Amino acid sequence: MNVVYLLLGSNMADRSALLKRACKELSSKIGPITRESSVYESEPWGFLADQPFLNQVVRMETDYNPSDLLDEIMMIELKLGRERDGSQRYTSRLIDIDILFFNDEIIFEDNLIIPHPGIPERMFTLLPLSELDGAFIHPGSLKSIGEMIRECSDKLKVYPYHPC
C-alpha cells in the first residue's frame, strides 16, 4: 500500500463544499483517507483573484502507482468542474488537487514531479502538512516540514478557516 499526501484547493463557487466533494471522490476512487488537516484560507499565490483559496492536505493509502494516481486525480478534477486552458499557470479554479508526496519517493517524469516542487515556498501547503506530520522528512531536501516552515519566505496570509 502506498502512502500519499495530496493538497486540495479551491477559490471559486462553494469552496468548502468542493473540498468535501473532492475528499469523497478521492476516497471512493483512490483509497481511504487516513488523516486530513483542518481547512485553511489563504491569499492566492502567484496571481491576483477576487476570492481567497481554501486548502486542505489529506493523507491517503492507495494501490495506484504515481502515474495512474495522477490520471485518476485529473479525472476527479474534471468531474468537479476543473477546466484547464493551458494559457495561464496560476488562475482561479473550482478544484485543484496536487500530489505532494508519494511514499518517500523522488519522481521526475514529463508530466509529474514528486515531491511537488512548490512545497518549500508555499505556506498554504506547509501549514496543513505540519498539522498532519510536522516531523515528516521531505525526501528531496531531507528537511522536516517544521524546518521548512521556519525557512519559508512566503509572507501571504494563511489562517484556519472558520465558516460563518
Long-range contacts (C-beta under 8 A, 24 or more apart in sequence): 1-31, 1-61, 1-62, 1-63, 2-61, 2-62, 2-63, 2-64, 2-65, 2-102, 2-103, 3-34, 3-59, 3-60, 3-61, 3-101, 3-102, 3-103, 4-59, 4-60, 4-61, 4-62, 4-69, 4-99, 4-100, 4-101, 4-102, 4-103, 5-57, 5-58, 5-59, 5-60, 5-99, 5-100, 5-101, 5-129, 5-132, 6-57, 6-58, 6-60, 6-73, 6-97, 6-98, 6-99, 6-100, 7-55, 7-56, 7-57, 7-96, 7-97, 7-98, 7-100, 7-116, 7-125, 7-128, 8-55, 8-56, 8-57, 8-58, 8-95, 8-96, 8-97, 9-53, 9-54, 9-55, 9-56, 9-93, 9-95, 9-96, 9-97, 9-98, 9-124, 10-53, 10-54, 10-93, 10-94, 10-95, 10-96, 11-44, 11-49, 11-51, 11-52, 11-53, 11-54, 11-92, 11-93, 12-51, 12-92, 12-93, 12-94, 13-81, 13-94, 15-51, 15-53, 15-54, 16-54, 16-161, 16-163, 18-80, 18-94, 18-95, 19-54, 19-56, 19-95, 21-80, 21-95, 22-76, 22-80, 22-95, 22-97, 23-56, 23-58, 25-76, 25-79, 25-80, 26-58, 26-60, 26-73, 26-76, 26-97, 27-60, 29-72, 29-75, 29-76, 30-60, 30-62, 30-64, 30-69, 30-72, 30-73, 31-60, 31-61, 31-62, 31-63, 31-64, 32-60, 32-61, 33-58, 33-59, 33-60, 34-59, 34-60, 34-61, 35-59, 35-132, 36-132, 37-128, 37-129, 37-131, 37-132, 38-128, 38-131, 38-160, 38-161, 39-160, 39-161, 40-124, 40-127, 40-128, 40-158, 40-159, 40-160, 40-161, 41-158, 41-159, 41-160, 41-161, 42-123, 42-124, 42-156, 42-157, 42-158, 42-159, 43-156, 43-157, 43-158, 44-90, 44-92, 45-90, 45-122, 45-124, 45-154, 45-156, 46-89, 46-90, 47-88, 47-90, 47-91, 49-91, 49-92, 50-92, 51-92, 53-124, 54-161, 55-124, 55-125, 55-128, 55-158, 56-128, 57-100, 57-125, 57-128, 57-129, 57-131, 57-132, 59-132, 59-133, 66-99, 66-102, 66-105, 66-107, 66-109, 66-112, 66-114, 67-109, 67-112, 69-99, 69-102, 70-99, 70-111, 70-112, 73-97, 73-99, 100-125, 100-129, 101-136, 101-138, 101-139, 104-137, 104-139, 105-139, 106-139, 106-140, 115-139, 115-140, 119-148, 120-148, 120-151, 120-152, 121-152, 121-153, 121-154, 122-152, 122-154, 123-149, 123-152, 123-154, 123-156, 123-158, 124-154, 124-156, 124-158, 126-152, 127-158
